């Protein structure tokens, strides 16, 4: 997707500047560009020249396992919620008392699963708190 055209001539990047850098300097600029919010090496250089901030992003690989576990727990909680909604729908649609008791016991079992998952979430959150 092309960038939006500037209407005022002041904001246009119309003067190309070509200069050479060593392989080491190029690698450093490339690394900064990959870790930052800049889309090109030219943008890194322009921000450095104008004194604008370059935001560098850092990925903490030690949190990968915890994040994967959190994602898994989220999916399990979503599935349990779907089960509870289905049980509730059947409960409200059934006229008989025996079936309602059976469905209430099923809902209770699902709510107990939610309690277990919440305990797991609390332990994962405490692990994250220790790392921070």
HELIX and SHEET records of a PDB file:
HELIX    1   1 UNK A    9  UNK A   11  5                                   3    
HELIX    2   2 UNK A   23  UNK A   35  1                                  13    
HELIX    3   3 UNK A   41  UNK A   50  1                                  10    
HELIX    4   4 UNK A   61  UNK A   63  5                                   3    
HELIX    5   5 UNK A   64  UNK A   93  1                                  30    
HELIX    6   6 UNK A   97  UNK A  131  1                                  35    
END                                                                             
